[in-house]
Amino acid sequence: MGLFSKIKEMFKQEEKTKVEIVEKDTDIESPKEKTPPLEKKSSPDKAIKQEEFLNKKEIKRYEKGLTKSREGFVSKLVNLTNRYSKVNEEFFDELEEILIMADIGVNTVMNFIDRLKSRVKKEDITDPNLLREIIVDELFIIYVNDEILSSKINYSETGPTVILFVGVNGVGKTTTIAKLAYKLKNEGKKVLLVGADTFRAGAYQQLKEWSEKIDVGFYGKEEGADPASVVYDGLTKATKENFDIVLIDTAGRLQNKVNLMKELEKINKVIENFLQKGPNETLLVLDATTGQNGISQAKAFKDIATITGIVLTKLDGTAKGGIVLAIKEEVGLPVKYIGLGEAKEDLTVFDIEKYIYGLFKDMM
């Protein structure tokens, strides 16, 4: 049984559970809908049922959020295997084009096609329909091969956990910070937002407004202030008031790499001097709809900062869901969170198995 078959069978078992899931599309600004909290004095059965509820809801979120990719990219794969009666060079040429259009990346696709051809020859496969599961398996071997990149956040054992956010303007960085803050707050964390993007007009005020909407702490200064000093004062506030998590927004002026690099170096030095360690995470926010341009941004930021993970926003807004594979293959960074919609719950921890299922569930 291949990787995809195993994952599909696993989620079929999930569907047999009697947990009822009510999907509600609400805006992040609405505080009314909350995931039912675990009861403090619940029986083991109730705890298991609650865990099933949350898992089922997340699976549904992946299914819904990856609809465009499933209807675009995956439907083309199905049509391809249906149109050909025999595996030949023309079949591989079309498959190559479909994969490149899904933003998996040219180099990744070329290597993948070579591997697939070798497997077809070795196993003497001639029927395109038999290739469907193999295609999926081989695609996701790209992600899990060599090492499984962890999507877990590196939380601090002592003092506040500091997460630095970088990314160009327009990728949804501020909204992402707010959504993550809301998520962490609902997990019982005391969260502080620090507005260290003092370059972009209005960035300070935008983050401050989000902190008020989701009811978390905030520290920042007006446009033109020294970002490193903002971070220092923010960390002072965080330690004095016992915040668990500090989420720091930074400028995204990638067009001037030298200035941005110096700025990030100063911020990192302040964090190291203050906490005797660097930030626990430096997360790069990318817009999935920008495709290969996002990959270029990732490479550029990786040159000027120690990036520990990617937050991929607006994945529900693109049919090019293959960008997740391109990030792994071309940049070598883990995707830690993905945005699958506008609702407050739609920033979710990246899970490769749920991603495979949500993307390819209709293929078999």
GIHU-V810443 format. One line per field, one symbol per residue. burial: + if it has 9 or more other ideal C-beta (glycine too) atoms within 8 Angstrom, else -. A space follows every 50 residues. Layout:
burial=???
//
This chain:
burial=-++++++++++--+-----------+-+-------------+---++-++ -+++++++++++++++++++-+++++++-++--+--+---++-+++-+++ +++++--+++-++-+++-++----+--+--+++++++++++++-----+- +----+---++++++++---+++++++++++++++----+++++++++-+ --++-+++-++-++-++++++-+-+-+++++++++++++---++++++++ ++++--+--++-++-+++++++-++---++++++++++-+++-++-++++ ++-++-++++++++++-++++++++++++++-+++++++++-++++++-+ ++-++++++++-+-
//
